[in-house]
Amino acid sequence: VALVAVLQALLDRVQFLPFLRAANTSSVILAGHSRGGKLSALAAVQEQRVAGLLLLDPIDNTVWAPLSPDFPSACDALTNLVGRHLPVAIVGAGSGGDCAPVAANYKQFFSSARGPCWLLLLPRAGHAQFVDDKGIGSMQRALCGNAGEVDEVVLSSAAAVCLTWTELLYGPRQGRTASGTLALLELRQSFARRASPTVPQKLSMDAGVAAQTTADELKSCGIDVESFVKL
């Protein structure tokens, strides 16, 4: 709870920093890894300024941080979110081990988010491969392990998801493939035959196509990923 308040205070403060005065802090994306993903989700539920979430192998309550008033569940918060459309993108590490227990890992966040929500799973990635391999990061990697995925693949895939979700919310998807553009047009035409799509419907359509296009691009590079979308 205290760290969520810190995040909110940072959002209040950032608009006064000289080098960020041009930034529009009324609409931001929060991103976080592990418990940072949990904190981002908890803050997003409380903050109207948060337009979307990017969660890198997030973790909710575990035996090391059991559910309590001081340690609320981010998954419960996402489930109970009403009256807002909060796009959530998740990159999951398939080899999280004890560092990311199944009962609290990316699967629970994907299940809890109302949508649009995109989960890109890296089956052979480890939980700590999203952090530097030096200092504390090297200790985390030794503890958490992985199933043999290359660091560059994990980081490049995470960057691709972050870029896709940012463009979804703040600008047109640049470089969308012809098949992705065609799929989006066909989907919009389908909605148009029934009724004009609402803003949430349009966002869901764009999210679905952007997710599929990015996943296809990663697969075309020989990267082992699995993509799941909830609209």
C-alpha positions as CSV (number, residue, x, y, z in Angstrom):
1,V,0.0,0.0,0.0
2,A,2.8,2.4,0.9
3,L,4.7,1.8,-2.4
4,V,1.5,2.3,-4.4
5,A,1.2,5.7,-2.7
6,V,4.8,6.4,-3.7
7,L,3.9,5.7,-7.3
8,Q,1.0,8.1,-7.2
9,A,3.2,10.8,-5.6
10,L,5.7,10.3,-8.5
11,L,2.9,10.9,-11.0
12,D,2.0,14.1,-9.1
13,R,5.7,15.2,-9.0
14,V,6.8,14.3,-12.5
15,Q,4.9,17.2,-14.2
16,F,7.1,19.7,-12.3
17,L,10.4,18.3,-13.4
18,P,12.1,20.7,-15.8
19,F,13.1,18.1,-18.3
20,L,9.6,16.5,-18.4
21,R,7.4,19.6,-18.5
22,A,6.3,18.8,-22.0
23,A,5.1,15.3,-21.0
24,N,1.4,14.7,-20.7
25,T,1.1,13.2,-17.3
26,S,-2.7,13.1,-17.5
27,S,-2.4,9.8,-19.5
28,V,0.4,7.4,-18.8
29,I,1.3,3.8,-19.0
30,L,2.7,2.0,-16.0
31,A,5.2,-0.8,-16.4
32,G,6.8,-3.2,-13.9
33,H,8.5,-6.5,-13.5
34,S,7.7,-9.1,-10.9
35,R,6.3,-7.3,-7.8
36,G,6.8,-4.0,-9.7
37,G,4.1,-5.3,-12.0
38,K,1.8,-5.9,-9.1
39,L,2.4,-2.4,-7.8
40,S,1.7,-0.9,-11.2
41,A,-1.6,-2.8,-11.4
42,L,-2.7,-1.7,-7.9
43,A,-1.8,2.0,-8.7
44,A,-3.5,1.8,-12.1
45,V,-6.8,0.7,-10.6
46,Q,-6.8,3.7,-8.3
47,E,-5.4,6.2,-10.8
48,Q,-7.5,7.6,-13.7
49,R,-4.3,9.0,-15.2
50,V,-3.1,5.4,-16.0
51,A,-4.3,4.5,-19.5
52,G,-2.6,1.1,-19.7
53,L,-0.4,-1.5,-18.1
54,L,2.7,-3.4,-19.2
55,L,3.5,-6.2,-16.9
56,L,6.7,-8.3,-17.2
57,D,6.2,-11.6,-15.5
58,P,4.2,-10.1,-12.7
59,I,3.7,-11.7,-9.3
60,D,0.8,-11.3,-6.8
61,N,0.7,-12.4,-3.2
62,T,2.9,-15.3,-2.2
63,V,4.2,-17.0,1.0
64,W,6.8,-14.2,1.2
65,A,4.1,-11.5,0.9
66,P,0.8,-13.0,2.0
67,L,-2.5,-11.3,1.5
68,S,-3.2,-8.7,4.2
69,P,-4.5,-5.1,4.4
70,D,-0.9,-3.9,3.8
71,F,-0.4,-6.4,0.9
72,P,-3.6,-6.4,-1.1
73,S,-4.1,-8.6,-4.2
74,A,-3.5,-6.9,-7.5
75,C,-5.4,-9.7,-9.3
76,D,-8.5,-9.0,-7.1
77,A,-8.2,-5.3,-7.8
78,L,-8.2,-6.0,-11.6
79,T,-11.1,-8.3,-11.3
80,N,-13.1,-5.7,-9.3
81,L,-12.3,-2.8,-11.7
82,V,-15.5,-1.4,-13.1
83,G,-16.4,1.6,-15.3
84,R,-13.0,1.7,-17.0
85,H,-11.3,0.0,-19.9
86,L,-7.7,-0.6,-18.9
87,P,-5.7,-2.3,-21.6
88,V,-3.2,-4.7,-20.1
89,A,-0.2,-6.4,-21.8
90,I,1.6,-9.2,-20.0
91,V,4.9,-10.9,-20.9
92,G,5.0,-14.3,-19.1
93,A,8.1,-16.4,-18.4
94,G,7.2,-20.1,-18.7
95,S,10.1,-21.1,-16.4
96,G,9.4,-18.9,-13.4
97,G,9.9,-21.7,-10.9
98,D,9.6,-20.9,-7.2
99,C,10.3,-17.2,-8.0
100,A,6.9,-17.0,-9.7
101,P,4.6,-19.5,-8.2
102,V,1.7,-20.7,-10.5
103,A,-0.9,-19.5,-8.0
104,A,0.4,-15.9,-8.2
105,N,2.0,-15.6,-11.7
106,Y,1.2,-14.1,-15.1
107,K,-1.7,-16.6,-15.6
108,Q,-3.6,-15.2,-12.7
109,F,-3.1,-11.6,-13.9
110,F,-4.4,-12.6,-17.4
111,S,-7.4,-14.3,-15.9
112,S,-8.2,-11.4,-13.7
113,A,-7.9,-8.5,-16.2
114,R,-11.1,-7.6,-17.8
115,G,-9.7,-6.8,-21.2
116,P,-8.5,-5.9,-23.6
117,C,-5.7,-8.0,-22.3
118,W,-2.8,-9.6,-24.2
119,L,-0.5,-12.3,-22.8
120,L,2.7,-13.1,-24.7
121,L,4.3,-16.2,-23.2
122,L,8.0,-17.1,-23.6
123,P,7.9,-20.8,-22.6
124,R,11.7,-21.1,-22.0
125,A,12.3,-17.8,-20.3
126,G,13.2,-17.4,-16.6
127,H,11.6,-14.9,-14.3
128,A,14.8,-13.0,-13.7
129,Q,15.9,-12.7,-17.4
130,F,14.1,-9.4,-17.6
131,V,16.7,-7.8,-15.3
132,D,20.4,-7.1,-15.7
133,D,22.8,-10.1,-15.2
134,K,25.0,-8.1,-12.8
135,G,24.8,-7.4,-9.1
136,I,21.5,-8.4,-7.5
137,G,20.3,-9.4,-10.9
138,S,22.9,-12.2,-11.2
139,M,21.8,-13.5,-7.8
140,Q,18.2,-13.5,-8.9
141,R,19.0,-15.3,-12.1
142,A,20.9,-18.0,-10.2
143,L,17.9,-18.5,-7.8
144,C,15.1,-18.4,-10.4
145,G,16.8,-20.2,-13.3
146,N,15.4,-20.6,-16.8
147,A,14.8,-23.3,-19.5
148,G,17.5,-22.1,-21.8
149,E,16.1,-19.1,-23.5
150,V,18.6,-16.5,-24.7
151,D,18.7,-13.1,-22.9
152,E,18.4,-11.2,-26.2
153,V,15.3,-13.0,-27.1
154,V,13.6,-12.3,-23.8
155,L,14.5,-8.6,-23.8
156,S,13.7,-8.1,-27.5
157,S,10.3,-9.8,-27.1
158,A,9.5,-7.7,-24.0
159,A,10.5,-4.5,-25.9
160,A,8.3,-5.5,-28.8
161,V,5.3,-5.9,-26.5
162,C,6.0,-2.6,-24.8
163,L,6.3,-0.8,-28.2
164,T,3.1,-2.4,-29.5
165,W,1.1,-1.4,-26.5
166,T,2.4,2.1,-26.4
167,E,1.6,2.6,-30.1
168,L,-1.9,1.1,-29.5
169,L,-2.6,3.8,-26.9
170,Y,-0.8,6.8,-28.2
171,G,-0.4,6.5,-31.9
172,P,-1.1,4.4,-34.9
173,R,0.8,1.1,-35.2
174,Q,3.7,1.8,-37.5
175,G,4.8,-0.8,-39.9
176,R,1.7,-3.0,-39.5
177,T,1.9,-5.9,-42.0
178,A,-0.5,-6.1,-44.9
179,S,-2.2,-9.1,-43.3
180,G,-2.6,-7.2,-40.0
181,T,-4.1,-4.2,-41.8
182,L,-6.5,-6.5,-43.8
183,A,-7.6,-8.3,-40.6
184,L,-8.3,-5.0,-38.9
185,L,-10.4,-3.8,-41.8
186,E,-12.4,-7.0,-42.0
187,L,-13.0,-6.9,-38.3
188,R,-14.2,-3.3,-38.4
189,Q,-16.5,-4.0,-41.4
190,S,-18.0,-6.9,-39.4
191,F,-18.8,-4.6,-36.6
192,A,-20.1,-1.9,-39.0
193,R,-22.6,-4.3,-40.5
194,R,-24.2,-4.6,-37.1
195,A,-23.6,-1.1,-35.6
196,S,-21.0,1.6,-35.4
197,P,-18.2,0.3,-33.0
198,T,-18.0,2.1,-29.7
199,V,-14.7,3.5,-28.5
200,P,-14.1,0.4,-26.3
201,Q,-14.9,-1.9,-29.2
202,K,-12.5,-0.1,-31.5
203,L,-9.8,-0.3,-28.8
204,S,-10.4,-4.0,-28.4
205,M,-10.2,-4.6,-32.2
206,D,-7.0,-2.6,-32.5
207,A,-5.5,-4.5,-29.5
208,G,-6.4,-7.9,-30.9
209,V,-4.8,-7.1,-34.3
210,A,-1.7,-5.4,-32.8
211,A,-1.1,-8.4,-30.6
212,Q,-1.5,-10.9,-33.3
213,T,0.7,-9.0,-35.7
214,T,3.5,-8.6,-33.2
215,A,3.3,-12.3,-32.2
216,D,3.5,-13.3,-35.9
217,E,6.5,-11.0,-36.4
218,L,8.3,-12.6,-33.5
219,K,7.5,-16.1,-34.7
220,S,8.8,-15.2,-38.2
221,C,12.1,-14.3,-36.6
222,G,12.3,-17.9,-35.1
223,I,11.3,-16.8,-31.6
224,D,9.3,-19.3,-29.6
225,V,6.2,-17.5,-28.3
226,E,2.6,-18.2,-27.5
227,S,0.0,-15.4,-27.7
228,F,-3.3,-15.2,-25.9
229,V,-5.8,-12.3,-26.3
230,K,-8.9,-11.5,-24.2
231,L,-11.1,-8.8,-25.6
